[in-house]
Amino acid sequence: PKDGGILLSHLGTIHGATLQLKATGSRKAILKKADGTAAGTRHNSSLSAAFWLSEDTEILELDLPSPGVILTRSDAGGAHCFIPQLNGLPPTVLQFETIHHLSQREMLSHFREKIKTEGS
């Protein structure tokens, strides 16, 4: 989807797409980036959803190895993986890079010589 979440069950059943998830967990948690600035609403909702997954009794009764995972892409590039933990531990949050469109500067860096030799 262009924007929004995809909701899958632990069996891979698609329960929704292009969803706006508004999770407000039982714990007040604010995700901070490595540079100390706060992450946006999308990431904080994902963090709240990870807390919820680790605390919801109906999910815990399924006795799964993990209650789930949340992947959140950032408008600024990259993405985060939120992994709920059991036994009252906070979720593990991992950041990783994603494919992105090249900026004009990156395009020039990659294609400068081709433009010089083959451009008009």
N, C-alpha and C positions, 0 to 999 in steps of 0.2 A: 504493500500500500504506500501511497505517497506520504501519508502522515497518520499517526495513531498507532495503537498497540495491536498486537496479535495475541489472542488468548488460546493456548493449547492445553489440553489435559496431559497428565503424566503418561497417557497411552497414545498421544499424538492426535487426538480428536480436536479439530478446530471448533472452538466455541464462539469466536468472534474475530473480526478484523477491522482495522481503522477505528479502534476504540479509544476513547478518552478515559483513562483510568484515573480516578480521583481517590487515591488511598490516603486515609488519615489514620495512621497506626495508633496503637495504644501508648506509644512512647513518642515523646517529642525528640526528633532527631533532625539535625541539619547536616547535609553533606558539604564538606569543604574540599575545594580543589587543592592540589599540591602547592599552588601559589598563595593559599590562604583565603581566597575569595570564595563566597558561597555559590553552590551550584543552583541551577534554576528549578522551577516548579516540577518539570518532568523528572529530573533526577531525585528530587526530594520525595515525590510521589512513589518512585521506584523503591527508594529506601524504606518508606513506610510500608509498601506492599511486601518487601522482604521481611520486615519485622512481623507483619500480620501472618505471612505464611509459616513463620517459625513458632507462632503462638496459637493459631487457630486449632481448637480441639478436634473438629471434624477432619481437618487435614492430617493432624498428628495420628488420628485413629487409623488412617490408611497404612501406617507403618512403612512408609517409603524410605529408601536410603537417604533421600533429600526431599524436603517439602517443595522444591521448585527452584527456578532460576529466573531472573529478570534481566533482559538485555535492553539497554537504553542508549540510543544514538544521540550525540550532541550536535546541535546546529553549528557549533564552532569546529567540528571535526572530531573524529574519534568516537569511542563508545565506552560504556561501563557495563560490567557484569556484576549483578547483585546476587550473592549466594546466601540464602537464609541458613542460619546455624541453629542447632537444637541446644537444649540445656541452658537457655537464657543468654547465650553468647550473641554479640552483635553480628549482623551480616558481614560477610567478607565482600569487599568491593574491589574489583579489578578494572583497570583502565587499559584500553588497547586502541590502536590506530585502525581506521577504516579507509576504504577507497574513497577518494575525493576527486572532484573536478580540478584540473590544473588551473592555477591562477595565471594571469597574463605574464607575470614574471617567470613562472615555471615553464610556460609555453615557449617564451623567448629563449630560456636557458636550453631547453631540449631541441628547439628547431631553428635557432639563429643561423647556423651554417647552411641549412637547407634553404632557408628563406633567402640568404645572400646569393647562393648559387643557382637556385631554381625560380626564385620569385621574380615578379616583374617590376 
